[in-house]
Amino acid sequence: HRVEATYYLNRVTDLIYRTTDFDADPNGSIRRLTNAGQSRTHGMELSGQQRFRSWLLLRQTYTFSDAVISRNDSLPATVGRRLPFVPRHTFT
């Protein structure tokens, strides 16, 4: 049996992120790369594994991620909002 826990904090400057361009396509299928100032991501990851047989190992991982834009001079309304396409919860 093995269990691990990790906390992380990432700060990004000169952030480029993907946004959906509803003006160009109301269906939301066009995405553009957008420059933003900074982002902050922090979260935790919990993982465990258990060997049932010599040939069978079960691994499971849960990740919680809180990723937000912390500065965006070109679009200040996005400050404090979550980064698009970064899942809050991930299970593997």
C-alpha positions as CSV (number, residue, x, y, z in Angstrom):
1,H,0.0,0.0,0.0
2,R,1.2,3.5,-0.7
3,V,-0.5,6.9,-0.2
4,E,0.9,10.3,-1.2
5,A,-0.3,13.9,-0.9
6,T,1.2,16.9,-2.6
7,Y,0.4,20.7,-2.4
8,Y,1.5,22.9,-5.2
9,L,1.5,26.7,-6.1
10,N,2.4,28.0,-9.5
11,R,2.6,31.6,-10.6
12,V,2.8,32.4,-14.3
13,T,3.8,35.7,-15.9
14,D,3.2,36.5,-19.6
15,L,0.3,34.0,-19.6
16,I,-1.2,32.9,-22.9
17,Y,-4.5,31.2,-22.6
18,R,-7.3,29.9,-24.9
19,T,-10.6,31.8,-25.1
20,T,-13.8,31.0,-27.0
21,D,-14.7,33.7,-29.6
22,F,-18.5,33.9,-29.6
23,D,-18.4,37.1,-31.7
24,A,-16.8,35.2,-34.6
25,D,-18.9,32.1,-34.1
26,P,-22.0,32.1,-31.8
27,N,-21.7,28.3,-31.6
28,G,-18.4,28.6,-29.7
29,S,-16.3,26.4,-32.0
30,I,-13.6,29.1,-32.6
31,R,-10.9,29.5,-30.0
32,R,-8.2,32.1,-29.9
33,L,-5.0,32.4,-28.0
34,T,-5.1,35.5,-25.7
35,N,-2.4,37.3,-23.8
36,A,-3.0,38.0,-20.2
37,G,-0.7,39.3,-17.5
38,Q,-0.4,36.7,-14.8
39,S,-2.1,33.6,-13.3
40,R,-2.0,31.7,-10.1
41,T,-2.7,28.0,-9.7
42,H,-2.7,26.2,-6.4
43,G,-4.1,22.8,-5.5
44,M,-3.4,19.4,-4.1
45,E,-3.0,15.9,-5.4
46,L,-3.8,12.7,-3.5
47,S,-2.7,9.4,-4.9
48,G,-2.6,5.8,-3.7
49,Q,-1.7,2.4,-5.0
50,Q,-2.2,-1.1,-4.0
51,R,-0.9,-4.3,-5.4
52,F,-3.4,-7.1,-5.5
53,R,-1.3,-9.7,-7.3
54,S,2.3,-9.7,-8.7
55,W,0.8,-8.8,-12.0
56,L,-2.0,-6.4,-10.8
57,L,-1.4,-2.9,-9.5
58,L,-4.2,-0.4,-8.9
59,R,-3.2,3.3,-8.9
60,Q,-5.7,6.1,-8.3
61,T,-5.2,9.9,-8.3
62,Y,-7.4,12.9,-7.4
63,T,-6.3,16.4,-8.2
64,F,-7.9,19.6,-7.1
65,S,-6.7,22.7,-9.0
66,D,-7.7,26.3,-8.4
67,A,-6.4,28.3,-11.4
68,V,-7.3,32.0,-11.7
69,I,-6.2,35.0,-13.7
70,S,-4.4,37.3,-11.2
71,R,-3.6,40.1,-13.6
72,N,-4.9,41.0,-17.1
73,D,-4.4,44.6,-18.2
74,S,-6.0,44.0,-21.6
75,L,-9.2,42.6,-20.1
76,P,-9.5,43.6,-16.4
77,A,-12.9,41.9,-16.0
78,T,-11.2,38.5,-16.2
79,V,-9.1,39.1,-13.0
80,G,-10.2,36.6,-10.4
81,R,-11.9,34.3,-12.9
82,R,-10.9,30.7,-13.4
83,L,-8.6,29.9,-16.3
84,P,-10.5,28.4,-19.1
85,F,-9.9,24.7,-19.9
86,V,-8.2,24.0,-16.6
87,P,-10.3,21.4,-14.7
88,R,-11.0,22.0,-11.0
89,H,-11.3,18.2,-10.3
90,T,-9.5,15.4,-12.0
91,F,-9.7,11.7,-11.3
92,T,-7.4,9.1,-12.8
